[in-house]
Amino acid sequence: MRKDKQYEEVSKKRLNNNLKKKFDTTTIGSLSAFEDEFGFLWGHGKKYSDLDDEEKYWREKWSKTRTTILDLGNSNLRAAQSEISQYTISWNRYITNFVIKDSEEL
């Protein structure tokens, strides 16, 4: 494999990995924020056996909703990664170019 082709593959893999981290952080962070604010409804942090009937009802609702959110996030991640696979990608890295000027130009 040519060096530039190899670099494109490494760049694409890097982008896919970073994209996955961002999708995961967004999805899990959102679920966590929702649990922090509304978890009392389903006894967040309690054992299922310690829940009252109303908490059990909301726990089931939350469980279904959480699963749907995770499934949608994963589905969209796969779609984004599939889209990326159709492109030629080259990471620009962190490059600094120094311009050297003659003392007369200063």
Beta strands, then each sheet from edge to edge (+ up, - down):
end
